[in-house]
Amino acid sequence: MAEITLKGLAHSYEKTPKGAADYAIRQMDHVWHQGGAYALLGPSGCGKSTLLNIISGLLEPSEGDVLFDGHRVNELPPEERNIAQVFQFPVIYDTMTVFDNLAFPLRNMNTPEYRVKPKVLEVADILELTPLLDRKAKNLTADEKQKVSMGRGLVRDDVTAILFDEPLTVIDPQLKWKLRRKLKEIHERFNITMIYVTHDQLEASTFADKIAVMYDGQVVQFGTPRELFERPAHTFVGYFIGSPGMNFMAVEHQADQVLFGAQPLPINAQLRRAIATATSSNIKLGIRPEFIAISTSQTAESVPIQVISVQDLGTYSLVTFSLNGQTFKARLPEGHPPVGEAAFAEFDNAKLALYIDEYLVETSHE
Ligand SMILES: Nc1ncnc2c1ncn2[C@@H]1O[C@H](COP(=O)(O)OP(=O)(O)OP(=O)(O)O)[C@@H](O)[C@H]1O
């Protein structure tokens, strides 16, 4: 069993960190439940590998605790953590056969040979490596090698969590989906906690039931792919998830109006009140491209825009437009009437999200 808890965790590679900027991981509390299929998603440099290495024991955190089933493991070396880690590049012994590579972790633990063989055969079967068992690892393709790497994590019965650090980077695009499906299958078959690090939102949402989005050393949201899309808790999640991401407007409240630059926005009283009472001046409204309606005539609910381009993408069109000197994206359904250069945009008030200091403020819509 492995429920992994991160308590007040922070990490700096500096000996004497001077401020928040010196931290690769900023103060975080997080729980990965036993048996979950999780993704850790975020851009390059946000701290994903650092966090994974702290969980696996390759790195000791400078602050806070890592708990496995409630027990502090900060000082436990990786080999005593019952965790397997699969890296970007396959870690295998080229001169050994596939069989011996898979058997290695078991033999290393002095497992008797009569127990090694059935386990290796079982794992080889799941990963479709059986025909390759007698081959030297150096003769394998990149995806076969990566499967052997994964297999080495799976042979041990004592492994209760597998950490994947961008494991499909070296895999051909057409084989990626196959390996992803395999991982999903493995997750369903074994009761193993899996944490899958990636910077690719599609990879994260096809693998994981829940995604932790990391930004600047922090988990800014932990939710299902749907929650991340529908209610991004942080502006970064809105921007990072979705294709294209959320549009944001920095707004201010003046004389009972909400202004985006000089443009008053037609928004409901609830949102207006929440903006009027905000204690910070960092106020943004977010709207997904899916929830902007474009029309050729103005209504009380719409604002004038300049259309820059319309891209026909088959099942929808992507409209790029300018409002208050800022570029926006709107997705229009197939068959939408053509729009000219001068048009009007209406932001669906029920889908407008309010962010104060970059975090979502829940407002019930009227
Ligand atoms: N060994 C190290 N020494 C000093 N700084 C490091 C070290 N490893 C990572 N960092 C820094 O810590 C921060 C987080 O890096 P990390 O590799 O964890 O991010 P990441 O999200 O995994 O990025 P990537 O996807 O590019 O691997 C970055 O600013 C990075 O430069």
PDBQT file of the ligand as one rigid body, heavy atoms in Angstrom, charges set to zero:
ROOT
HETATM    1  N1  LIG A 401      20.388  19.737  -9.789  1.00  0.00    +0.000 N 
HETATM    2  C1  LIG A 401      19.927  20.983  -9.850  1.00  0.00    +0.000 A 
HETATM    3  N2  LIG A 401      20.632  22.020  -9.338  1.00  0.00    +0.000 NA
HETATM    4  C2  LIG A 401      20.162  23.289  -9.355  1.00  0.00    +0.000 A 
HETATM    5  N3  LIG A 401      18.965  23.635  -9.887  1.00  0.00    +0.000 NA
HETATM    6  C3  LIG A 401      18.213  22.657 -10.408  1.00  0.00    +0.000 A 
HETATM    7  C4  LIG A 401      18.648  21.282 -10.429  1.00  0.00    +0.000 A 
HETATM    8  N4  LIG A 401      17.674  20.539 -11.022  1.00  0.00    +0.000 NA
HETATM    9  C5  LIG A 401      16.679  21.401 -11.358  1.00  0.00    +0.000 A 
HETATM   10  N5  LIG A 401      17.001  22.657 -10.996  1.00  0.00    +0.000 N 
HETATM   11  C6  LIG A 401      16.145  23.872 -11.156  1.00  0.00    +0.000 C 
HETATM   12  O1  LIG A 401      14.940  23.647 -10.449  1.00  0.00    +0.000 OA
HETATM   13  C7  LIG A 401      13.811  24.119 -11.183  1.00  0.00    +0.000 C 
HETATM   14  C8  LIG A 401      12.836  22.977 -11.447  1.00  0.00    +0.000 C 
HETATM   15  O2  LIG A 401      13.461  22.035 -12.315  1.00  0.00    +0.000 OA
HETATM   16  P1  LIG A 401      12.806  20.624 -12.676  1.00  0.00    +0.000 P 
HETATM   17  O3  LIG A 401      13.790  19.854 -13.503  1.00  0.00    +0.000 OA
HETATM   18  O4  LIG A 401      12.302  19.976 -11.436  1.00  0.00    +0.000 OA
HETATM   19  O5  LIG A 401      11.577  21.071 -13.565  1.00  0.00    +0.000 OA
HETATM   20  P2  LIG A 401      10.703  20.229 -14.603  1.00  0.00    +0.000 P 
HETATM   21  O6  LIG A 401       9.334  20.765 -14.480  1.00  0.00    +0.000 OA
HETATM   22  O7  LIG A 401      10.898  18.779 -14.365  1.00  0.00    +0.000 OA
HETATM   23  O8  LIG A 401      11.340  20.656 -15.981  1.00  0.00    +0.000 OA
HETATM   24  P3  LIG A 401      11.611  19.763 -17.288  1.00  0.00    +0.000 P 
HETATM   25  O9  LIG A 401      10.266  19.390 -17.837  1.00  0.00    +0.000 OA
HETATM   26  O10 LIG A 401      12.370  20.708 -18.166  1.00  0.00    +0.000 OA
HETATM   27  O11 LIG A 401      12.423  18.586 -16.820  1.00  0.00    +0.000 OA
HETATM   28  C9  LIG A 401      14.369  24.744 -12.460  1.00  0.00    +0.000 C 
HETATM   29  O12 LIG A 401      14.518  26.128 -12.244  1.00  0.00    +0.000 OA
HETATM   30  C10 LIG A 401      15.731  24.083 -12.605  1.00  0.00    +0.000 C 
HETATM   31  O13 LIG A 401      16.640  24.934 -13.278  1.00  0.00    +0.000 OA
ENDROOT
TORSDOF 0
